[in-house]
Amino acid sequence: MTKADIVNEVARTTGINREDVLKTVETLMESIKDSLVRGENVYLRSFGSFIVKERAEKTARNISKNTTITIPKHNVPAFKPSKEFAAKVK
């Protein structure tokens, strides 16, 4: 399902104008991204959590040049579904 599919589904089921739904969905996504950039987790009860995970520094190899490089620690976004959501998918 794409963002357009979600917008069309919400507009169809609620009767709200498609443009208003699109603006709302995009604003929700931007709010989640902005929170994660600030290092704040986003918790959506009975859906899941958008969290920031810290990856530790590690050593890796560049096979083509046969060299060792160090990848610094960094943050990555992640999604953790709620127990109810995960149970429904199973």
N, C-alpha and C positions, 0 to 999 in steps of 0.2 A: 504494500500500500504506500502510495506517495503522499506528499503534502497536499497535492491537488485533490487526491481521493478523500483525504480526511476532511478538507474544507467542503467538498461537495456533500459528503455524508452528514456533516454537522448542519450545513445549510438545509439539506433535505429534511432531516429529522426535527429540526427546531423551527424551521420556517423563517429563519433570519436571513437577511440579504447576504449573498455569497461574498461580496466585497468586505462587509463588516466582519464576517467570519474569518476571511483571509487575514485581515488586519489584526484580529484577536489572536489567531494562531501564530502569526509572525511575531507579535509582541510577546507572547508567552515564550517562544523559543529564544528570543533576544534576552528576555529577563533571566532565563535559565543560564544562557551562555555568559551573561554579564556577572551573575552570581558566582559561577565556577571560576571565571577569570580572577575575581576578587578572593578566591579561595574559600568561598562559602558553599556548603552543600545545600541541595534543594531536596526537601522531603515532601512527597505527594502521597498522603495516606491512602492505603489500599491499592496503590499503583506501583510505587517504587521510589528509589532515591537516586538522584544524580550527584555523584560524589567526585572529589578530587583525590586521586591516589598519587603518592610520591614513589617514584621509582629510584632505587638506590644507584649509586655510581657503580659502573661495571667495566670490565676489560673485555674488549672484543677484538676480533682479528679481521683484517682486510685480506682476504684470501688472494685476490689478484695481485696485490703488491707485497704480500707476505710480511705485513707489518702489524703491530699491535697498537690499538687505539683505546683511549679511555673515553667512555660515554659518561658525561657528568650526570649527577642526579637531576631529575626533572619531574614535573607533574603531568599526569594524564587524566582526562575525564573518563568516568566510568558510570555505568548504570547498574544498580542492584535492584532487581524486582522484589516486591513485597511477597510475603509467604502466600497470601491468597492468590496473587497474580501468577506466581510460579506454579502453584498447585493446579490452577486452571489450564495452564499450558501443557502440563504433564498429562 
